Amino acid sequence: MRRFLPIVGLLLCFAGCVKQSAEQGSVPAGNKYATGFSITETDTGMVVEVFQPYKRLCVREPMRRLGTMSTVQVGFLYAIDALDCLVAVCNPELIYTPVSGDEIDLGDSMKPSAERALQAGLDMLLAVNYGQYDNLEAVRLEKLGIPLIYINEWQEGSPLARAEWIRVLGALTGRLPQADSVFHEVEAKYIRLTKEGGLSARRSIMSGNNFRGTWYVPSGKNYLAYLFKDAGAEYPFYDDERETSIPLTIEETLRYFHDADVWVGAGGNSLAELAEMDEKHTWFKAYQEGRVYNWRKQTKAGGANNFWERGVVHPEEMLEDVIHMLNNAPDSLLHFASHLE
């Protein structure tokens, strides 16, 4: 098999790319919310730094051939009209955004095909870092000559910080002005909705499902908790700063959420299915009053869910959904949420 090499004007840690760094948890200059990357314009190109795991790129020309390991990255590219740069994808059956269908299938995102990635002649593979296994996969791919950078929007806490990663995709594809324009519009709408949410009648909210005796709920640092708070909801774990979800016993869950007004992010597709999954689901006020929602309104038969693509890019629409759910608005106004019946 012939091995294709990227032809884009890209340098890795070469002279002319000025070193930038950020303290853990700080927001780099140029960003408003995101802490995981920085973008700096220099005389020799656009410097993009991702901090965990660390990668520093100096992009002299826009990248034309990108591969993605996450559907979120497809959503970012779509938002800046850069789907023409998408030539290879993992798990195409999970992509909701309309793509050409001519993209090379890289296989499963947990172990993408290096042979197909090389065949695609990628300028860059947009990867995801969820743990040690992913780091080992990255080392394997890079040793084979596949250029790679992590898009780690999921590590950010707030919805706006996640959405701001669109700037990395903009810098890589020569569309940073478009990315900034999209983000600024999203931010303005989000802030406006936050003010509206704060003025609405406060109602309590619950999230998650019972799984083998444990109920996992978002900590205060989780993006869902940010949405709940910005929507004006009452939620008992805003001050909990754990990095992971909070495991609760059913007794604890009942103590915190028995009388919650709204249940968001339920695992079933109907109230009957929830009851069949676990009778304990029926013990909550939100279930008994029929105010239960999942995040599956925009889904496809193969499992694709636009909540994970457009939702990350447009958190203002996710926030609007939460506000509508708290205020018992008509289902037709919901973007990503479905009302269970």
matplotlib code that plots the C-alpha trace (Angstrom):
import matplotlib.pyplot as plt

x = [0.0, 1.3, 1.8, 0.5, 2.1, 0.3, 1.3, -0.2, 2.3, 2.5, 5.4, 5.6, 7.5, 9.7, 11.4, 9.1, 6.3, 6.4, 5.9, 2.7, 1.6, -1.2, -1.4, -3.7, -7.3, -6.5, -8.0, -5.4, -5.3, -7.7, -10.2, -13.1, -13.9, -11.9, -8.8, -7.6, -6.1, -4.6, -4.3, -1.7, -1.0, 2.7, 4.6, 5.1, 1.6, -1.2, 0.1, -2.4, -1.5, -3.6, -2.5, -3.6, -1.9, 0.4, 0.6, 1.9, 1.2, 2.2, -0.3, 1.0, -1.8, -5.3, -5.7, -7.7, -7.8, -9.1, -10.2, -12.3, -12.7, -15.7, -19.1, -18.7, -15.8, -18.2, -20.6, -17.8, -16.8, -20.4, -20.9, -18.0, -18.9, -15.8, -17.3, -15.4, -12.3, -13.7, -12.3, -12.3, -14.5, -14.8, -18.2, -20.1, -23.3, -23.2, -22.9, -26.1, -24.9, -25.5, -22.1, -21.2, -21.0, -17.7, -15.6, -13.2, -14.5, -11.7, -13.6, -14.3, -13.1, -11.5, -9.1, -9.2, -7.6, -4.1, -4.0, -7.1, -5.9, -2.7, -4.7, -6.7, -3.5, -4.7, -3.3, -4.5, -6.5, -8.8, -8.6, -10.2, -8.4, -10.6, -7.9, -4.7, -5.9, -6.5, -2.9, -1.5, -3.6, -2.3, 1.3, 0.7, -0.9, 1.8, 4.6, 3.0, 3.2, -0.4, -0.4, -2.8, -4.2, -6.7, -9.9, -10.7, -13.9, -15.4, -12.8, -14.2, -16.8, -19.1, -21.1, -19.6, -16.1, -16.9, -18.4, -15.4, -13.3, -14.8, -11.9, -9.4, -11.2, -11.4, -7.7, -6.8, -9.0, -8.3, -11.8, -11.0, -13.1, -16.1, -15.5, -15.3, -18.5, -20.4, -19.2, -19.9, -23.5, -23.9, -22.4, -24.7, -27.8, -26.7, -26.1, -29.5, -31.2, -29.4, -30.9, -34.3, -33.8, -32.9, -36.2, -38.4, -40.1, -37.6, -38.3, -36.3, -34.6, -33.2, -31.1, -29.9, -31.2, -30.9, -28.2, -27.7, -28.6, -26.6, -27.9, -25.3, -25.9, -23.9, -21.5, -21.4, -18.5, -20.4, -21.8, -25.3, -25.2, -24.1, -27.1, -29.4, -28.0, -28.1, -31.7, -32.7, -33.3, -32.9, -30.4, -28.6, -25.1, -24.1, -21.3, -20.0, -16.6, -16.0, -14.6, -16.7, -20.4, -21.8, -22.9, -26.0, -27.8, -31.6, -32.2, -30.0, -31.6, -35.1, -33.9, -32.6, -35.0, -38.2, -40.1, -38.2, -40.4, -38.7, -36.6, -34.1, -32.0, -34.0, -32.8, -36.0, -38.2, -41.5, -42.8, -43.8, -40.3, -38.8, -41.1, -40.1, -36.4, -36.8, -39.9, -38.0, -38.2, -41.9, -41.3, -40.5, -42.9, -41.6, -42.5, -45.9, -46.8, -45.4, -42.6, -39.8, -37.6, -34.7, -32.2, -33.2, -35.5, -33.0, -31.8, -31.4, -32.0, -28.3, -27.9, -26.8, -27.9, -27.6, -27.4, -23.7, -23.0, -25.1, -25.8, -22.1, -21.7, -25.0, -25.3, -27.8, -30.3, -29.6, -30.2, -33.4, -34.6, -34.0, -35.8, -38.7, -38.8, -38.8, -41.7, -43.7, -43.6, -45.0, -42.9, -42.7, -40.3, -37.7, -34.6, -32.9, -35.2, -38.3, -41.2, -41.8, -45.4]
y = [0.0, 3.4, 5.7, 9.2, 12.0, 15.2, 18.2, 20.9, 23.6, 22.3, 22.4, 20.6, 22.6, 24.3, 27.7, 30.6, 29.1, 31.1, 29.0, 29.7, 28.1, 28.3, 27.4, 24.6, 25.8, 29.3, 30.7, 31.6, 34.9, 35.0, 32.6, 33.6, 30.3, 27.3, 26.3, 23.4, 25.2, 28.5, 30.1, 32.6, 34.4, 34.8, 35.9, 32.3, 30.9, 30.2, 28.5, 26.1, 24.5, 21.8, 21.3, 17.8, 15.8, 18.6, 19.3, 22.4, 23.1, 25.9, 26.0, 27.9, 26.9, 25.7, 21.9, 20.3, 16.7, 15.9, 12.7, 12.6, 10.2, 12.0, 13.1, 16.3, 17.3, 16.8, 19.2, 21.8, 21.4, 21.7, 24.9, 26.7, 25.3, 23.1, 19.6, 19.8, 19.1, 15.9, 12.9, 10.2, 9.3, 6.8, 5.1, 6.8, 5.2, 7.5, 10.7, 12.8, 15.7, 15.2, 14.4, 13.3, 9.6, 9.4, 9.6, 6.8, 4.6, 4.5, 1.9, 2.1, 5.2, 3.1, 1.7, 3.4, 1.7, 3.1, 1.6, 3.5, 6.7, 6.5, 5.8, 8.9, 11.1, 13.1, 16.5, 15.8, 13.2, 14.9, 12.6, 12.2, 11.6, 9.7, 7.8, 5.8, 3.5, 6.4, 7.7, 4.4, 4.4, 7.9, 6.8, 3.8, 6.0, 8.7, 6.2, 5.1, 8.7, 9.8, 13.5, 13.8, 16.4, 16.0, 17.9, 17.8, 19.9, 17.3, 18.1, 21.6, 22.2, 24.9, 24.6, 27.8, 26.5, 23.4, 25.3, 27.6, 24.6, 25.5, 28.0, 25.2, 23.7, 27.2, 27.7, 24.4, 24.9, 28.6, 29.6, 31.2, 34.3, 32.2, 30.1, 33.3, 34.6, 31.4, 31.3, 35.0, 34.5, 31.4, 33.2, 36.2, 34.0, 31.8, 34.9, 36.3, 33.0, 32.8, 36.1, 34.8, 31.6, 33.5, 35.5, 32.4, 30.6, 28.3, 24.6, 21.6, 19.3, 15.7, 13.8, 10.3, 6.7, 3.8, 1.5, -1.7, 0.0, 3.2, 6.5, 8.7, 12.4, 15.4, 17.1, 20.9, 20.9, 18.9, 20.8, 19.6, 21.2, 24.4, 24.2, 23.5, 26.5, 28.9, 27.8, 28.9, 25.4, 24.2, 21.4, 20.1, 19.5, 22.8, 23.2, 19.6, 20.0, 16.3, 15.7, 12.7, 11.9, 11.5, 7.9, 7.8, 4.9, 4.8, 6.0, 9.1, 9.7, 9.7, 12.0, 14.5, 14.1, 12.5, 15.8, 17.2, 18.9, 17.8, 14.7, 15.4, 12.9, 9.7, 6.5, 5.3, 6.3, 6.2, 6.2, 2.5, 1.6, 3.4, 1.5, -1.8, -0.9, -0.4, 0.0, 2.5, 5.0, 5.3, 6.5, 10.1, 13.0, 13.9, 10.5, 10.5, 13.9, 13.0, 15.5, 13.3, 14.0, 12.3, 13.9, 11.8, 14.0, 14.3, 10.7, 8.2, 4.5, 3.6, 5.5, 8.9, 11.7, 15.4, 16.2, 15.2, 17.2, 20.4, 20.3, 20.8, 23.6, 25.2, 25.1, 27.9, 25.5, 23.0, 25.7, 26.8, 23.2, 23.1, 26.4, 25.1, 21.8, 23.7, 25.9, 23.0, 24.6, 22.8, 19.9, 21.6, 24.2, 21.6, 21.2, 18.0, 16.8, 14.5, 14.5, 10.9, 9.7]
z = [0.0, -0.9, 2.1, 1.7, 3.6, 4.7, 2.4, 4.6, 5.8, 9.4, 11.8, 15.2, 17.8, 15.1, 15.4, 14.9, 17.0, 20.2, 23.3, 25.2, 28.4, 30.9, 34.5, 35.4, 35.3, 34.0, 30.8, 28.2, 26.5, 23.6, 25.2, 27.4, 29.1, 27.8, 29.7, 27.6, 24.6, 23.3, 19.9, 19.0, 15.7, 14.8, 11.7, 10.7, 11.2, 13.6, 16.8, 18.3, 21.7, 23.4, 27.0, 27.9, 26.4, 25.3, 21.5, 19.8, 16.1, 13.9, 11.0, 8.0, 5.6, 6.2, 6.6, 3.9, 4.9, 8.4, 10.1, 13.2, 16.1, 17.7, 16.4, 18.4, 16.0, 13.0, 14.7, 15.0, 11.4, 10.2, 12.2, 10.4, 6.9, 6.9, 6.2, 2.9, 4.9, 6.4, 4.6, 7.3, 10.3, 13.0, 13.7, 10.7, 11.9, 15.0, 13.0, 12.9, 10.8, 7.1, 5.6, 2.1, 2.8, 0.8, 4.0, 4.7, 7.5, 10.2, 12.2, 15.9, 17.7, 20.5, 17.9, 14.6, 11.6, 11.1, 7.6, 6.5, 8.2, 6.2, 3.0, 3.6, 3.6, 6.6, 7.4, 11.0, 12.9, 15.5, 18.5, 21.9, 25.2, 27.7, 29.6, 29.5, 26.7, 24.4, 25.2, 24.1, 20.9, 20.1, 20.6, 18.2, 15.5, 15.7, 15.5, 12.2, 10.9, 11.5, 12.7, 15.6, 18.0, 20.9, 20.9, 24.6, 24.9, 27.2, 29.9, 30.2, 32.9, 31.6, 28.4, 27.0, 27.6, 25.7, 22.8, 22.6, 21.3, 17.9, 17.7, 17.5, 14.5, 13.0, 13.4, 11.9, 8.8, 8.2, 9.4, 12.8, 12.0, 11.2, 14.4, 16.5, 14.9, 15.6, 19.2, 19.9, 18.7, 20.9, 23.9, 23.5, 23.3, 26.2, 28.5, 27.5, 28.3, 31.7, 32.7, 31.6, 33.6, 36.7, 36.5, 36.0, 38.9, 40.6, 40.3, 41.4, 39.0, 39.1, 36.6, 35.9, 36.4, 38.9, 37.6, 39.6, 42.9, 42.2, 41.0, 39.3, 39.3, 38.0, 40.3, 40.4, 38.0, 35.4, 32.3, 33.1, 36.5, 34.8, 32.6, 35.6, 37.5, 34.5, 33.9, 37.4, 38.7, 42.3, 42.5, 45.7, 44.3, 42.9, 45.5, 45.0, 43.1, 42.4, 38.9, 38.3, 38.7, 42.2, 43.1, 45.3, 47.0, 46.2, 49.8, 49.2, 45.8, 47.4, 50.1, 47.6, 44.7, 45.8, 45.4, 42.4, 39.9, 36.7, 35.8, 33.0, 31.1, 31.9, 30.2, 28.8, 25.9, 27.8, 31.3, 30.9, 29.8, 32.8, 35.1, 33.4, 33.7, 37.5, 39.6, 41.8, 38.9, 39.7, 43.3, 42.3, 42.0, 38.6, 37.3, 38.9, 37.5, 34.0, 33.9, 32.7, 29.7, 27.9, 25.4, 22.4, 20.3, 17.4, 16.9, 14.1, 14.0, 14.1, 17.4, 16.1, 18.5, 17.6, 21.3, 21.1, 17.9, 17.6, 21.3, 22.3, 19.7, 20.6, 24.4, 24.3, 22.7, 25.5, 28.1, 26.4, 26.6, 30.3, 30.8, 28.8, 30.8, 34.1, 32.9, 31.3, 27.9, 24.8, 23.5, 20.1, 21.6, 22.6, 20.6, 21.9, 24.7, 24.4, 26.9, 28.0, 27.9]

ax = plt.figure().add_subplot(projection="3d")
ax.plot(x, y, z, "-o")
ax.set_aspect("equal")
plt.show()
